Amino acid sequence: MKKSILLAFTLAFAGVGINAQDSTAIKYGQTITQGDLKDNLTILASDALEGRETGTRGQKMAAAFISSHYDAIGLKPGTNEGWYQPVILEKVKQGDAFISNEDKKWNNYDNIIIYSNENMEEAVELETAFLGNAGEAELEATNIEQKAVVIMNKDNRSAIPFARQMIEKGAKTAIIVSSASEEDFQKYLNQFKYYMSNGRMQLPSEKETKTFSIIFASKSAAAELLDTKVEKMEKAASMAAEGKVKKLRSIKPQDISFMNTMDITKVKSENVLGFIEGTDKKDEIMVITSHYDHIGKMDEGEGDLINNGADDDGSGTVAVMEIAEAFAQAKEEGNGPRRSILFMNVTGEEKGLLGSDYYTQNPIYPLENTIVNLNIDMIGRVDPDHEENKDYVYLVGSDRLSSELHELSENVNKKYINYDLDYTYNDEDHPDRIYYRSDHWNFAKNNIPVIFYFNGVHADYHKPSDEVDKIEWEQLQERAQLVFYTAWELANRDSKPVVDKKENQ
């Protein structure tokens, strides 16, 4: 017997009772079944769809499958042109890229990683400026104009923003010396090379784009580039961090060359949009999202090379499809939502939240009328921290912009599902920065309240082993029902959530 039915009986026998609105919600929530979720996910995460990489045949097959489902259950197309919002992207593949000194040349991925959006016609000659781990105040007197600044002893989370800051202040490029061991740096390099092997994607911009070039280097490569030793660099960086900035001068400036070229092609993709029009509050829109793209096929290796993405984010996608069907049945039976609901499966999330970014820059429905975004990304598995208690879900963002939304979310869970709501990743200081890493962020940065539903990371994340047979069907069903009940309350209550905080960008 399902938990929400048990809960209804419990409330009744306790003398609490459930009102008609609650029982109606439960009726339609129960249409979200493990069988339907499994049937849809088995198709969406099959080898036939080849990992659903953005712009590929498999991604377009997935889009057709989702839109045919929306058509079959009676949704309206979300745009005047049909089910799709076209998203034109640029695919950027790196060409010739290297750094060199008078003794040696390092091509990209030869103990260095070059990350740049600058398409150069010829190599540039630069002088290095070793900054180590000096603080911003100590750097005021350092001339970095058109130089290659070298940063050391900062973790990547702090080093990358600092590098960008140096570039904005006039540096031509920033070289970040990895704090990792040589072995760990090679692992990071190989992982980055794999993800970049098919090129990165971006939205075309009519505005002049600021150029940046950041180079990650192993300690040994950096020392060789600067004609010094690792130990000497580390000592100078540590002493500079203590305020002894003059020690930076022990690492002498070097003349180096830097080159980066790119090949840019157009890629056609699409967001899938289904729509249910509301009744007396139809001009207010709730958006429920998941991303249906994944990372495609591996170029080399043995055995299974297809990253099926059953959990990431096949689970969220089939949840949105089932939630849409529940609302469609309610509307058909005269219990349609007061507010309108846009069900949107976005493309390009794995390439940098590109589909949702495009939508919020080119909204089909005005953002000022959009009251909330409920975003689902990976809700079909259990992470290592919850193996003893599978009835949980991580929530992110519910309190960031609207205290009222957070309270509503908590109350809905207690009323219908009674899951453990884990806010670990909602901590602003959490190093994984999940709040900024899924599609809800593009709504949140426009000060639209959001809730992100997430099961955490597991060993099969972004691997061919993220398969349908590893999905926890009961948890997928109940998490999808939790989103439905939250959406039901938001769609039918008298007032929309009050935005009492603003997102600082």
C-alpha positions in Angstrom: 0.0 0.0 0.0 1.4 3.3 -1.0 2.6 5.8 1.7 0.2 8.6 0.8 -2.8 6.3 1.1 -1.4 5.1 4.5 -1.0 8.7 5.4 -4.6 9.5 4.5 -5.9 6.6 6.7 -3.6 7.7 9.5 -5.0 11.3 9.4 -8.5 10.0 9.3 -8.2 7.6 12.2 -6.3 10.3 14.2 -9.4 12.5 13.9 -7.4 15.0 11.8 -9.2 14.3 8.6 -8.2 15.4 5.1 -10.1 18.0 3.1 -11.4 17.6 -0.4 -8.5 19.4 -1.9 -6.0 17.1 -0.2 -7.9 13.9 -1.2 -8.1 15.2 -4.8 -4.4 15.8 -4.8 -3.8 12.2 -3.5 -6.1 10.8 -6.2 -4.0 12.2 -9.0 -0.7 11.8 -7.2 -1.4 8.0 -7.2 -1.5 8.0 -11.0 2.3 8.4 -10.9 3.2 4.7 -10.8 6.4 2.8 -10.7 5.3 0.9 -13.8 4.8 4.0 -15.9 8.1 5.5 -14.8 9.9 2.3 -15.6 8.3 1.9 -19.0 9.3 5.5 -20.0 12.8 5.3 -18.5 13.5 2.0 -20.2 13.0 3.7 -23.6 14.6 7.0 -22.7 17.8 5.4 -21.3 18.1 2.7 -23.9 21.1 2.1 -26.1 19.1 3.1 -29.1 19.2 6.8 -27.9 23.0 6.6 -27.8 23.4 8.7 -24.6 21.3 11.7 -25.7 24.2 14.0 -26.2 23.1 17.6 -27.2 22.6 18.0 -30.9 22.8 14.3 -31.8 20.3 11.9 -33.3 19.8 10.3 -29.9 18.9 13.6 -28.2 16.4 14.4 -31.0 14.9 10.9 -30.7 14.4 11.6 -27.0 12.7 15.0 -27.8 10.3 13.2 -30.1 9.5 10.6 -27.5 8.8 13.2 -24.8 6.7 15.4 -27.1 4.6 12.4 -28.3 3.9 11.6 -24.7 2.7 15.2 -24.1 0.5 15.0 -27.2 -1.0 11.7 -26.1 -2.0 12.9 -22.7 -3.6 16.0 -24.0 -1.2 18.8 -23.2 -1.0 21.8 -25.5 2.3 22.6 -27.4 4.3 25.1 -25.3 5.0 27.4 -28.3 3.0 28.8 -31.2 5.3 26.7 -33.5 4.8 23.4 -31.7 6.4 21.4 -29.0 10.0 22.6 -29.5 11.8 25.8 -28.7 14.8 25.7 -31.1 18.1 26.3 -29.4 21.0 27.1 -31.8 24.4 26.5 -30.1 28.0 26.9 -31.1 30.3 23.9 -30.8 33.9 24.9 -30.0 36.7 22.5 -30.6 40.2 23.5 -29.7 42.8 23.6 -32.4 46.5 24.3 -32.0 47.2 25.3 -28.3 50.5 25.5 -26.5 52.8 27.4 -24.2 56.5 27.4 -24.5 59.7 28.9 -23.3 63.0 29.1 -25.1 63.8 25.5 -24.1 60.5 23.5 -24.4 57.0 23.5 -25.8 54.0 22.1 -24.0 51.1 21.2 -26.2 47.6 21.2 -24.6 47.2 18.1 -22.2 51.0 17.7 -22.0 51.1 18.3 -18.2 49.0 21.5 -18.8 45.3 22.3 -19.6 44.5 25.3 -21.7 41.0 26.7 -21.2 40.4 29.7 -23.4 37.7 31.4 -25.5 40.3 33.3 -27.5 40.8 32.4 -31.1 44.3 33.7 -31.9 45.8 34.2 -35.4 49.3 33.8 -34.0 51.2 33.1 -30.8 51.7 36.0 -28.4 54.9 36.7 -26.5 54.4 37.2 -22.8 56.4 37.8 -19.6 55.5 35.9 -16.5 54.7 37.4 -13.1 54.8 35.0 -10.2 52.1 35.9 -7.7 52.1 32.7 -5.7 49.4 32.9 -3.0 49.7 36.6 -2.2 46.6 38.3 -1.1 44.9 41.0 -3.2 46.2 43.9 -1.0 49.8 42.7 -1.5 49.4 42.7 -5.2 48.5 46.4 -5.7 52.1 47.2 -6.5 52.6 44.4 -8.9 52.6 45.2 -12.6 50.5 42.5 -14.3 49.4 44.4 -17.5 49.5 41.9 -20.5 51.5 39.4 -18.5 51.1 35.7 -17.7 50.4 35.7 -14.0 51.3 32.6 -12.1 49.1 31.6 -9.1 50.1 28.9 -6.7 48.8 27.2 -3.5 45.2 28.1 -4.0 42.5 25.4 -4.5 40.6 25.5 -7.8 37.5 27.0 -6.1 39.4 30.1 -5.1 42.1 30.1 -7.8 39.7 30.4 -10.8 37.8 33.5 -9.6 41.1 35.0 -8.6 42.6 34.2 -12.0 39.6 35.9 -13.7 40.0 38.9 -11.5 43.6 39.2 -12.5 42.6 39.0 -16.2 40.0 41.7 -15.7 42.8 43.8 -14.1 44.9 43.5 -17.3 46.7 40.2 -17.3 46.8 38.4 -20.6 46.5 35.0 -19.1 46.6 33.2 -15.7 48.6 30.1 -15.0 47.2 28.1 -12.1 49.8 25.8 -10.6 47.8 22.8 -9.3 48.1 22.0 -5.6 47.5 18.3 -6.4 50.1 15.6 -6.7 51.5 14.8 -10.1 49.4 11.6 -10.2 46.2 13.4 -9.2 46.8 16.2 -11.7 47.1 13.6 -14.5 43.7 12.1 -13.5 42.1 15.5 -13.6 43.8 16.3 -16.9 42.6 13.0 -18.5 39.0 13.6 -17.2 39.0 17.2 -18.6 40.5 16.0 -21.9 37.7 13.4 -22.2 34.9 15.9 -21.6 36.5 18.4 -24.0 37.3 15.8 -26.7 34.0 16.4 -28.6 34.2 20.2 -28.0 32.4 22.4 -25.6 29.2 24.2 -26.4 28.0 27.8 -25.9 25.2 30.0 -26.7 26.0 32.5 -29.5 26.4 36.0 -28.3 25.7 39.2 -30.2 27.6 41.1 -27.5 31.3 41.4 -27.6 32.5 38.6 -25.4 35.3 39.2 -22.9 38.2 36.9 -23.8 39.9 34.9 -21.1 42.7 32.3 -21.1 43.4 30.2 -18.0 46.1 27.5 -18.0 46.3 24.8 -15.4 49.8 23.3 -14.9 51.3 20.6 -12.8 53.9 21.6 -10.4 56.7 20.1 -12.5 55.5 21.7 -15.7 55.2 25.1 -14.0 58.7 24.9 -12.5 60.2 24.0 -15.8 58.3 26.8 -17.5 59.7 29.3 -14.9 63.2 27.8 -15.0 63.1 27.0 -11.3 62.4 24.2 -8.9 59.1 23.1 -7.3 60.4 23.6 -3.8 61.6 27.1 -4.5 58.1 28.0 -6.0 56.3 26.6 -3.0 58.5 28.4 -0.5 58.1 31.8 -2.3 54.3 31.3 -2.5 54.0 30.4 1.2 56.1 33.3 2.4 54.2 35.7 0.1 50.9 34.5 1.7 52.4 35.5 5.1 52.9 39.1 3.8 56.6 38.7 2.7 55.8 39.7 -0.9 59.4 40.5 -1.7 60.0 36.7 -1.7 58.0 36.5 -5.0 61.0 38.2 -6.7 63.0 35.0 -6.2 61.0 33.5 -9.0 62.4 35.5 -12.0 60.2 36.6 -14.9 60.4 34.4 -17.9 59.7 35.1 -21.6 57.1 32.6 -22.9 54.9 32.1 -25.9 51.2 31.3 -25.8 48.8 30.1 -28.5 45.2 29.0 -28.7 43.0 28.4 -31.7 39.4 27.2 -32.0 37.1 25.7 -34.7 33.4 26.9 -34.2 30.4 25.1 -35.8 26.7 25.5 -35.4 24.6 22.8 -33.5 20.8 22.6 -33.6 19.0 21.4 -30.6 15.7 22.1 -28.8 13.8 22.4 -25.5 10.6 20.4 -25.3 7.6 22.4 -23.9 4.2 21.1 -22.9 1.5 23.4 -21.5 -1.6 23.3 -19.3 -3.6 26.5 -19.1 -4.9 27.4 -15.7 -8.3 28.7 -14.8 -8.9 31.9 -12.8 -5.1 32.5 -12.4 -4.0 31.4 -15.8 -1.7 34.4 -16.3 0.6 33.1 -13.5 3.0 30.4 -14.7 4.7 27.6 -12.8 7.6 26.0 -14.7 8.6 22.3 -13.9 11.9 21.3 -15.5 14.3 18.5 -16.0 17.1 18.2 -18.6 16.8 15.3 -21.0 20.3 15.5 -22.6 23.2 13.4 -21.3 26.8 13.0 -22.3 26.5 10.5 -25.2 29.0 7.8 -26.2 32.6 7.3 -25.3 35.0 7.6 -28.2 37.3 4.8 -27.1 37.5 1.9 -24.7 36.1 -1.6 -24.4 32.7 -3.0 -23.5 29.7 -0.7 -23.0 30.6 2.7 -24.3 27.1 4.3 -24.1 26.4 6.7 -21.2 22.7 6.0 -20.9 22.0 8.5 -18.1 19.2 6.6 -16.5 19.5 8.6 -13.3 21.1 11.7 -14.9 18.6 12.9 -15.9 16.4 10.2 -17.3 14.8 9.9 -13.8 13.9 13.6 -13.6 12.6 13.6 -17.2 10.2 10.7 -16.7 9.1 12.3 -13.4 8.2 15.5 -15.3 6.3 13.4 -17.9 4.3 11.6 -15.2 3.6 14.8 -13.3 2.3 16.3 -16.5 0.1 13.3 -17.0 -1.4 13.6 -13.5 -2.2 17.3 -14.0 -3.6 16.5 -17.5 -6.0 13.9 -16.1 -7.0 16.3 -13.3 -7.8 19.0 -15.9 -9.8 16.6 -18.0 -11.9 15.6 -15.0 -12.7 19.2 -14.1 -9.9 19.6 -11.5 -7.6 21.6 -13.7 -5.0 23.9 -12.0 -5.8 27.5 -11.2 -2.4 28.6 -12.5 -0.9 27.6 -15.8 1.9 25.1 -15.8 4.8 24.8 -18.3 6.4 21.4 -18.4 9.8 21.9 -19.9 12.5 19.4 -20.7 15.6 21.3 -21.5 18.6 20.5 -23.7 22.3 21.3 -23.1 22.4 21.1 -19.3 25.5 18.9 -19.5 27.1 21.6 -21.7 26.6 24.4 -19.2 22.8 24.8 -18.5 22.5 26.1 -22.0 18.8 25.2 -22.8 17.5 26.8 -19.6 19.8 29.8 -20.1 18.4 30.2 -23.6 14.8 30.0 -22.4 15.3 32.6 -19.6 16.9 34.9 -22.2 14.1 34.2 -24.7 11.1 33.2 -22.5 7.9 31.9 -24.2 6.0 33.1 -21.2 7.0 36.3 -19.4 9.4 35.8 -16.6 7.6 38.5 -14.6 4.6 36.1 -14.7 6.6 33.1 -13.7 6.0 32.4 -10.0 8.3 29.4 -9.3 10.5 26.8 -10.9 10.6 23.2 -9.6 13.6 21.5 -11.1 14.3 17.8 -11.0 17.8 16.4 -11.8 18.6 12.8 -10.6 16.0 11.4 -8.3 16.2 7.7 -9.0 19.1 6.5 -6.9 20.4 6.5 -3.3 23.8 8.0 -2.4 26.3 6.4 0.0 25.2 8.7 2.9 21.6 7.4 2.8 22.0 3.6 2.3 20.4 3.0 5.7 17.5 5.4 5.0 16.4 5.5 1.4 13.4 7.7 2.1 15.1 11.1 1.6 15.7 13.7 -1.1 18.1 16.7 -1.2 16.4 20.0 -1.5 18.4 23.0 -2.8 17.2 26.6 -3.1 13.8 26.5 -1.5 14.7 29.2 1.1 17.0 31.3 -1.0 14.4 33.7 -2.5 11.1 32.9 -0.7 10.7 32.0 2.9 7.1 31.2 2.1 8.0 28.7 -0.6 10.3 26.9 1.8 7.6 26.7 4.4 5.1 25.4 1.9 7.6 22.8 0.7 8.1 21.6 4.3 4.4 21.4 5.0 3.6 19.6 1.7 6.2 16.9 2.6 4.7 16.4 6.1 1.2 16.2 4.7 1.7 13.8 1.8 5.1 12.0 1.8 7.0 12.5 5.1 10.5 12.1 3.6 13.7 13.2 5.2 14.4 16.5 3.4 18.2 16.9 3.4 19.6 20.4 3.0 23.3 19.5 3.0 23.8 20.9 -0.5 21.8 24.0 0.2 24.6 25.3 2.4 26.0 28.4 0.7 29.5 27.3 1.7 29.2 23.8 0.4 32.2 23.2 -1.9 30.1 21.4 -4.6 28.0 24.6 -5.2 25.0 22.6 -6.4 22.7 25.6 -6.3 24.6 27.0 -9.3 24.9 23.7 -11.2 21.5 22.8 -12.5 18.8 24.5 -14.6 17.0 26.1 -11.7 19.9 28.6 -11.4 18.9 30.3 -14.6 15.5 31.1 -13.0 16.9 31.9 -9.6 19.3 34.5 -11.0 16.2 36.2 -12.4 14.8 36.2 -8.8 12.2 33.5 -9.5 11.8 31.2 -6.5 13.1 27.7 -7.1 13.2 24.2 -5.5 15.8 21.7 -6.8 15.2 18.0 -6.1 18.3 15.8 -6.2 19.3 12.4 -4.8 23.1 13.1 -4.6 26.0 11.7 -6.5 26.8 7.9 -6.8 29.6 5.8 -8.2 27.8 5.5 -11.6 27.6 9.3 -12.2 28.5 10.1 -15.8 29.5 6.5 -16.6 28.0 3.8 -18.8 27.0 2.0 -15.6 24.2 4.6 -14.9 21.7 2.1 -16.1 17.9 1.5 -15.7 18.5 -1.7 -13.7 20.0 0.3 -10.8 17.1 2.7 -10.3 15.3 2.6 -7.0 11.7 2.6 -8.3 9.9 3.2 -5.0 12.1 6.2 -4.3 11.7 7.6 -7.8 7.9 7.3 -7.5 7.7 8.9 -4.1 10.1 11.8 -5.0 8.1 12.4 -8.2 4.9 12.4 -6.1 6.5 14.9 -3.7 7.2 17.3 -6.6 3.6 16.8 -7.8 2.0 17.5 -4.5 4.2 20.6 -4.1 3.2 21.7 -7.6 -0.5 21.0 -6.8 -0.4 23.3 -3.8 1.4 26.0 -5.7 -0.9 25.8 -8.7 -4.1 26.0 -6.6 -3.5 28.2 -3.6 -4.9 31.7 -3.4 -1.6 33.5 -3.5 1.8 33.0 -5.2 4.9 32.7 -3.0 6.2 36.0 -1.8 9.8 36.8 -2.9 11.4 38.3 0.2 15.0 37.9 -0.8 17.0 38.8 -3.9 19.7 36.9 -5.7 23.0 38.8 -5.6 24.9 38.1 -8.8 
